[in-house]
Amino acid sequence: MINIQHKNAIVGALVAVVAVLSALVIVASVTQMYALTVGLIVAQLASLGAVAYVSTKTREQNNELFCASLTVTK
């Protein structure tokens, strides 16, 4: 379970990883290291998938908490 309070820190760290990987992709492509470039692009896609996963899970938790608060207030 992903803590909603830590979502921004987790997403921020993953975005920083994607930024570093982007810079490495540019360096690897300029030096014509194609296998490394492809590997870094795959790592970028995995990091972006992790960002989407974290965002989706926290959105689900937020919706569950909202529904629970509606149930309690009735």
N, C-alpha and C positions, 0 to 999 in steps of 0.2 A: 504494500500500500504506500503510495506516495503522499507525503505530508503536503498539504496545500500551502503551508507557510514557506516550504523550501522549494516550491516550484520555480520561482524566479531565479534563485541561485543555481538550480540544476539547469534550467534553460539557458541562463547566461553562460555557464561553463561550456555547455554543448555548442552554443553559438561561437564562443571563442575557439573551440576545437575546429569548427567548420572554417573559420577565418584563417587559422593557421594552415589547415589542409589546403585551402584555396591558394595561399601563397606558395606552398610546396608544389602544388600542381603546376603553377606558372613556371617555377624554377625547373621542375622536371621536364616540362614540355619544351622549354627553351633549350635545355641541354640534350634534347631528343632521347630521353630515357623513357621510352613508351610503356614498358612494362610497369615501371614505377608510377608513371602518370595514371595508368588505368587503375592500379592498386589504390592510389590516393583518391581517385574519383569514387571508387567503390566505398572507401572509408568515409568520404564525405556523404554519400547517400545513406550509409548506415547511421551516421551522426544526425542527419536530418530526419531519418526515420525515428531515432530516439527522441528528438525534440517533439515530433508529432505524437509519439506514444505518451510522453510525459504530459503534454498539453491535453490530450484526450482523457487520460486517467484523472487528472485534476478536475477537468470539466465534469466528468461523471460524478466524482466525489462531491463537487460543489452542487450539482443537481440533486444528489441524494440528500445532502444536508438541507437544501432548500425545501425539498418535499417533506423531510422529517420535521422541519420547523413549522410547515403549514399544518401537519398532522397534530403537532403538539398544541398549536394555538387554537385549534377548533374546539 
